[in-house]
Amino acid sequence: MTLSPTHCGTAVLSLVLALTAQAQTRSAQRPVRIARIDDSVLVLTDGRRYEPGLYGIKRLYTLRVPGGTPFFALWGIGCTECDGVFAIYVLRPGEEIDWQKPLHGFSFPGRDYQMGSDSADAFRRQFFGHCLPNVPSSAVQLAHEQALDSSWVDSIRTLVPTRDSLIATNYPYTDFLARKVLALVRGGQCREWRVR
């Protein structure tokens, strides 16, 4: 059997289209990561550069689920000449902070002192990784904080990524859930992040 030039051209075109689709699928499956940080500018592995609205940025962790949008846990401050404090902000690639809207993130981990005070009004522990049962990637904060009425309140705050969003939950503190988180830390699946 001999193939006409038309059949050969069609076969070659089909092969080229199949290889192109395969290459596009592979590149679409590559997760976007932070290539480098230049103080207030994030440079991503896909070449994009953006300013999320923070200064002194450090990447702490990337929350992700397979095939989903990555969410970067970033340590930073919102201004350079103000009384702002460093905190943890969780943003998707290219997302800029709108200071007028509620933000995903966590308050300063460790001991927190009110300005001019010599006693702590909060103590927080921050964790990233497989920190919750049945959830492969999460951020968890165990918080012990003084309320406005001077009482102390304990809570467990979580951020869990889905394919395209974050689920934020604030649980009342329970020994049961805290023990689960700490067991995953001891097992090496979840890591505690401390300010250095």
C-alpha positions as a Markdown table, in Angstrom:
| # | Residue | x | y | z |
|---|---|---|---|---|
| 1 | Met | 0.0 | 0.0 | 0.0 |
| 2 | Thr | 1.3 | 3.4 | -0.9 |
| 3 | Leu | 0.3 | 6.6 | 0.8 |
| 4 | Ser | -0.5 | 9.7 | -1.1 |
| 5 | Pro | 1.1 | 13.1 | -0.2 |
| 6 | Thr | -2.3 | 14.1 | 1.2 |
| 7 | His | -2.4 | 11.1 | 3.6 |
| 8 | Cys | 1.3 | 11.7 | 4.7 |
| 9 | Gly | 0.6 | 15.4 | 5.3 |
| 10 | Thr | -2.5 | 14.6 | 7.4 |
| 11 | Ala | -0.6 | 11.9 | 9.4 |
| 12 | Val | 2.3 | 14.4 | 10.1 |
| 13 | Leu | -0.2 | 17.1 | 11.1 |
| 14 | Ser | -2.0 | 14.8 | 13.4 |
| 15 | Leu | 1.3 | 13.7 | 15.0 |
| 16 | Val | 2.4 | 17.4 | 15.5 |
| 17 | Leu | -1.0 | 18.3 | 17.0 |
| 18 | Ala | -0.8 | 15.3 | 19.4 |
| 19 | Leu | 2.8 | 16.2 | 20.5 |
| 20 | Thr | 1.8 | 19.9 | 21.0 |
| 21 | Ala | -1.2 | 19.0 | 23.1 |
| 22 | Gln | 0.9 | 16.6 | 25.1 |
| 23 | Ala | 3.6 | 19.3 | 25.7 |
| 24 | Gln | 0.9 | 21.8 | 26.7 |
| 25 | Thr | -0.7 | 19.4 | 29.1 |
| 26 | Arg | 2.7 | 18.7 | 30.7 |
| 27 | Ser | 3.5 | 22.4 | 31.1 |
| 28 | Ala | 0.0 | 23.1 | 32.5 |
| 29 | Gln | 0.6 | 20.4 | 35.1 |
| 30 | Arg | 3.8 | 22.0 | 36.3 |
| 31 | Pro | 3.0 | 23.8 | 39.5 |
| 32 | Val | 3.8 | 27.5 | 39.7 |
| 33 | Arg | 6.4 | 28.2 | 42.4 |
| 34 | Ile | 8.3 | 31.3 | 43.6 |
| 35 | Ala | 11.6 | 31.5 | 41.8 |
| 36 | Arg | 12.9 | 34.3 | 43.9 |
| 37 | Ile | 11.9 | 37.3 | 46.1 |
| 38 | Asp | 13.2 | 40.8 | 45.7 |
| 39 | Asp | 12.0 | 42.4 | 49.0 |
| 40 | Ser | 8.5 | 43.3 | 47.8 |
| 41 | Val | 8.4 | 41.6 | 44.4 |
| 42 | Leu | 7.7 | 37.9 | 43.8 |
| 43 | Val | 9.2 | 36.3 | 40.7 |
| 44 | Leu | 7.4 | 33.1 | 39.7 |
| 45 | Thr | 8.8 | 30.2 | 37.8 |
| 46 | Asp | 6.5 | 31.0 | 34.9 |
| 47 | Gly | 8.2 | 34.4 | 34.5 |
| 48 | Arg | 5.5 | 36.5 | 36.1 |
| 49 | Arg | 6.6 | 39.3 | 38.5 |
| 50 | Tyr | 4.2 | 40.9 | 40.9 |
| 51 | Glu | 4.0 | 42.9 | 44.1 |
| 52 | Pro | 1.4 | 41.5 | 46.5 |
| 53 | Gly | 1.5 | 44.7 | 48.7 |
| 54 | Leu | 4.0 | 43.5 | 51.3 |
| 55 | Tyr | 7.6 | 44.4 | 52.2 |
| 56 | Gly | 10.4 | 42.2 | 53.6 |
| 57 | Ile | 8.7 | 39.1 | 52.2 |
| 58 | Lys | 9.8 | 35.6 | 53.0 |
| 59 | Arg | 8.1 | 32.5 | 51.7 |
| 60 | Leu | 7.2 | 30.1 | 54.5 |
| 61 | Tyr | 5.2 | 27.4 | 52.8 |
| 62 | Thr | 3.1 | 26.6 | 49.8 |
| 63 | Leu | -0.4 | 25.1 | 50.4 |
| 64 | Arg | -1.6 | 23.0 | 47.6 |
| 65 | Val | -3.8 | 20.1 | 46.5 |
| 66 | Pro | -3.0 | 18.0 | 43.4 |
| 67 | Gly | -4.2 | 19.9 | 40.3 |
| 68 | Gly | -5.2 | 22.9 | 42.3 |
| 69 | Thr | -4.1 | 26.5 | 42.6 |
| 70 | Pro | -1.0 | 26.9 | 44.9 |
| 71 | Phe | -1.4 | 29.3 | 47.8 |
| 72 | Phe | 1.8 | 31.0 | 49.1 |
| 73 | Ala | 2.1 | 31.5 | 52.9 |
| 74 | Leu | 4.2 | 34.7 | 53.0 |
| 75 | Trp | 5.8 | 36.5 | 56.0 |
| 76 | Gly | 5.7 | 40.3 | 55.5 |
| 77 | Ile | 4.7 | 43.7 | 56.6 |
| 78 | Gly | 2.3 | 46.1 | 54.8 |
| 79 | Cys | 4.3 | 49.3 | 55.0 |
| 80 | Thr | 7.9 | 50.4 | 55.6 |
| 81 | Glu | 7.3 | 53.7 | 57.5 |
| 82 | Cys | 4.5 | 52.9 | 59.9 |
| 83 | Asp | 3.6 | 51.0 | 63.0 |
| 84 | Gly | 2.7 | 47.8 | 61.1 |
| 85 | Val | 3.7 | 44.4 | 62.4 |
| 86 | Phe | 4.9 | 41.4 | 60.5 |
| 87 | Ala | 2.2 | 38.7 | 60.0 |
| 88 | Ile | 1.5 | 35.7 | 57.8 |
| 89 | Tyr | -0.5 | 36.3 | 54.6 |
| 90 | Val | -1.8 | 33.5 | 52.3 |
| 91 | Leu | -2.2 | 34.5 | 48.7 |
| 92 | Arg | -2.6 | 32.8 | 45.3 |
| 93 | Pro | -0.1 | 33.6 | 42.5 |
| 94 | Gly | -0.6 | 37.1 | 41.2 |
| 95 | Glu | -3.0 | 38.1 | 44.0 |
| 96 | Glu | -2.5 | 41.6 | 45.5 |
| 97 | Ile | -3.6 | 42.5 | 49.0 |
| 98 | Asp | -6.7 | 44.7 | 49.3 |
| 99 | Trp | -6.3 | 46.2 | 52.7 |
| 100 | Gln | -10.1 | 47.0 | 52.8 |
| 101 | Lys | -11.1 | 43.4 | 52.6 |
| 102 | Pro | -10.7 | 40.5 | 55.1 |
| 103 | Leu | -7.4 | 38.7 | 54.5 |
| 104 | His | -6.4 | 35.1 | 54.8 |
| 105 | Gly | -3.5 | 34.6 | 57.1 |
| 106 | Phe | -2.4 | 34.5 | 60.7 |
| 107 | Ser | -1.2 | 36.9 | 63.4 |
| 108 | Phe | 2.4 | 37.0 | 64.6 |
| 109 | Pro | 3.3 | 33.6 | 66.0 |
| 110 | Gly | 5.2 | 33.4 | 69.4 |
| 111 | Arg | 4.7 | 35.7 | 72.3 |
| 112 | Asp | 2.9 | 39.0 | 71.4 |
| 113 | Tyr | 3.3 | 42.1 | 73.5 |
| 114 | Gln | 1.1 | 45.2 | 73.2 |
| 115 | Met | 3.2 | 48.3 | 72.5 |
| 116 | Gly | 4.6 | 49.7 | 75.7 |
| 117 | Ser | 3.6 | 46.6 | 77.7 |
| 118 | Asp | 5.9 | 44.2 | 79.5 |
| 119 | Ser | 3.5 | 41.3 | 79.6 |
| 120 | Ala | 2.4 | 39.1 | 76.7 |
| 121 | Asp | -1.2 | 39.3 | 75.6 |
| 122 | Ala | -1.0 | 36.4 | 73.3 |
| 123 | Phe | 1.0 | 33.2 | 72.6 |
| 124 | Arg | 0.6 | 31.5 | 69.2 |
| 125 | Arg | 2.1 | 28.4 | 67.6 |
| 126 | Gln | 2.2 | 28.1 | 63.8 |
| 127 | Phe | 2.2 | 24.9 | 61.7 |
| 128 | Phe | 2.3 | 24.0 | 58.0 |
| 129 | Gly | 2.0 | 20.7 | 56.1 |
| 130 | His | -0.2 | 17.7 | 56.8 |
| 131 | Cys | -1.3 | 19.1 | 60.1 |
| 132 | Leu | -5.0 | 18.0 | 60.2 |
| 133 | Pro | -6.3 | 14.4 | 60.0 |
| 134 | Asn | -7.6 | 13.6 | 56.4 |
| 135 | Val | -6.2 | 16.8 | 54.9 |
| 136 | Pro | -2.9 | 16.6 | 53.0 |
| 137 | Ser | -2.0 | 20.3 | 53.2 |
| 138 | Ser | -3.0 | 22.9 | 55.7 |
| 139 | Ala | -1.9 | 25.8 | 57.9 |
| 140 | Val | -2.8 | 25.6 | 61.6 |
| 141 | Gln | -2.4 | 28.1 | 64.4 |
| 142 | Leu | -2.9 | 27.3 | 68.1 |
| 143 | Ala | -3.7 | 30.6 | 69.8 |
| 144 | His | -3.9 | 31.6 | 73.5 |
| 145 | Glu | -5.0 | 35.3 | 73.5 |
| 146 | Gln | -6.2 | 37.9 | 75.9 |
| 147 | Ala | -9.6 | 39.3 | 75.0 |
| 148 | Leu | -10.7 | 43.0 | 75.5 |
| 149 | Asp | -12.3 | 42.0 | 78.8 |
| 150 | Ser | -8.9 | 40.6 | 80.0 |
| 151 | Ser | -10.2 | 37.0 | 79.9 |
| 152 | Trp | -8.0 | 34.5 | 78.0 |
| 153 | Val | -9.4 | 32.7 | 74.9 |
| 154 | Asp | -7.9 | 29.6 | 73.3 |
| 155 | Ser | -8.6 | 28.7 | 69.7 |
| 156 | Ile | -7.4 | 26.7 | 66.7 |
| 157 | Arg | -7.4 | 28.5 | 63.4 |
| 158 | Thr | -7.0 | 26.6 | 60.1 |
| 159 | Leu | -6.6 | 27.3 | 56.4 |
| 160 | Val | -7.2 | 24.4 | 54.1 |
| 161 | Pro | -6.8 | 24.7 | 50.3 |
| 162 | Thr | -9.2 | 23.3 | 47.8 |
| 163 | Arg | -8.6 | 23.2 | 44.0 |
| 164 | Asp | -9.3 | 26.9 | 43.7 |
| 165 | Ser | -10.0 | 28.5 | 47.1 |
| 166 | Leu | -9.1 | 28.4 | 50.8 |
| 167 | Ile | -11.4 | 27.3 | 53.6 |
| 168 | Ala | -10.7 | 29.3 | 56.8 |
| 169 | Thr | -12.1 | 27.9 | 60.1 |
| 170 | Asn | -11.7 | 29.1 | 63.7 |
| 171 | Tyr | -12.4 | 26.3 | 66.1 |
| 172 | Pro | -12.8 | 26.6 | 69.9 |
| 173 | Tyr | -9.7 | 25.0 | 71.4 |
| 174 | Thr | -10.1 | 21.3 | 72.2 |
| 175 | Asp | -7.4 | 19.0 | 73.6 |
| 176 | Phe | -8.5 | 16.4 | 71.1 |
| 177 | Leu | -7.8 | 18.5 | 68.0 |
| 178 | Ala | -4.6 | 20.0 | 69.5 |
| 179 | Arg | -3.3 | 16.5 | 70.2 |
| 180 | Lys | -4.0 | 15.4 | 66.6 |
| 181 | Val | -2.0 | 18.3 | 65.3 |
| 182 | Leu | 0.9 | 17.7 | 67.6 |
| 183 | Ala | 0.9 | 14.0 | 66.8 |
| 184 | Leu | 1.3 | 14.8 | 63.1 |
| 185 | Val | 4.2 | 17.2 | 64.1 |
| 186 | Arg | 5.9 | 14.4 | 66.1 |
| 187 | Gly | 5.4 | 12.1 | 63.1 |
| 188 | Gly | 7.2 | 14.6 | 60.8 |
| 189 | Gln | 4.2 | 15.2 | 58.5 |
| 190 | Cys | 3.6 | 18.7 | 59.9 |
| 191 | Arg | 6.2 | 21.3 | 60.8 |
| 192 | Glu | 6.1 | 24.1 | 63.3 |
| 193 | Trp | 7.3 | 27.4 | 62.0 |
| 194 | Arg | 9.0 | 29.8 | 64.5 |
| 195 | Val | 10.2 | 33.3 | 64.0 |
| 196 | Arg | 14.0 | 33.5 | 63.8 |
